[in-house]
Amino acid sequence: MSTADADAGAAAAAATDGPPRFVDIGANLLDDMYQGTYRGKPRHEADLDNVLQRAWDGGLERIVVTAGSLEESKRAVELARRDSRLFSTVGVHPTRCNEFGDTEESLAAHVTALTEVAKSGMMDGTVAALGELGLDYARTQFCDIETQKRGFLAQLAIAEETQLPLFIHNRETGEDLLNILKENRHRFSRGVVHSFDDSAELAAKIVKLELYIGINGCSLKTPENIEVVKTIPLDRLLLETDCPWCDIRASHAGSEYVKTKFPTKNEKKFERGCCVKSRYEPCHIVQVAEVVAGARGITVAEVAEASRKNAYEFFGGLEK
């Protein structure tokens, strides 16, 4: 255990009373799976209400609903306004940057529309960040690299105007995204590189830029991933589920640390009160915390409290 982890542990012990409390900084609650549809096929009734109740019962204090397009941003804000514990992002995912269009006029119009949605949500405290935005070189079949960069840089203008923190996507970009963030660090207030699954070296460079790192099940698949998680300063660590994706599976290196299990049924045998097999939910964030804690040799309470504190600071309070 590092000195920083020991100090954080002492602070957590002093600050917590009762079971761990969490903030899920990234949940794709707009996904069709929560409406009972899987791979385009209806399987069961919508159960987002149950999913949210499990989250609140399981120690979630706040959940940030992520968006990846202009239309999703509008829907995320609408959903988040239904509950004081829900917040949203506004932004365009790198694989969807084609929606900015081919001309400067269409780009400007799309940025204006996104800005309007963001400002509307900021008025009542619903919008907590810009995102999901960034670069993804693993899925260029959906959007080429230059179009991704154009869309990412365009959204930094919204960051300058609103001072919202960035919820950043980074997949197999080497140091391209890092270099863009370095060059534009003066244009945004705070940022988190979410679903981090890269090297310890890249993590250290991200932290040096005074950015945060988001950890979920996709960050904990391999022994190499586990070693990287050990190196991230606890005061720069944020927890997320990225649900319904990024579940921690039995074949993943992190699974040995998972202690909390949930009643689970296959999607075709849906039963209210049970989770759906292979569909992650915000309640599963405790499993992410268990893996991080086990890997680092500290308690779940310490991880939960540190990441919770970081989340409130990162998002500016998470109060409406």
Number of C-alpha atoms within 10 A of each C-alpha: 10 14 8 12 19 14 12 19 21 12 14 20 13 9 12 14 10 7 11 19 19 31 27 30 32 28 22 23 25 19 15 17 26 22 16 20 16 16 8 9 10 15 17 18 14 15 18 18 10 15 20 18 15 19 21 18 10 18 19 23 17 24 26 28 27 30 28 22 23 22 14 17 28 20 17 27 26 15 17 21 19 11 12 15 18 24 30 32 33 34 32 30 25 32 25 18 27 18 17 23 15 10 9 10 11 13 20 14 14 20 22 15 12 23 22 13 20 27 18 15 25 18 10 11 18 29 29 29 30 30 27 26 31 28 29 22 18 12 14 15 9 14 18 18 19 12 20 26 20 15 28 24 16 16 24 22 16 22 21 14 12 17 16 27 22 29 26 25 19 24 18 14 15 13 12 14 21 17 11 14 20 13 10 12 16 10 15 19 16 21 24 24 25 26 25 24 27 17 14 17 10 16 21 17 14 21 18 10 14 14 22 27 26 24 26 30 29 21 23 29 21 16 11 15 19 20 15 22 25 18 14 17 16 23 18 19 24 30 29 27 31 28 27 20 17 20 24 24 16 11 10 15 17 26 19 14 16 19 10 9 9 12 10 17 16 14 19 13 11 18 16 13 15 15 23 23 16 17 18 23 26 31 23 26 27 28 23 28 28 24 26 28 21 19 19 18 13 18 16 21 24 25 31 28 22 24 26 24 18 20 24 15 12 24 20 14 12 22 15 16
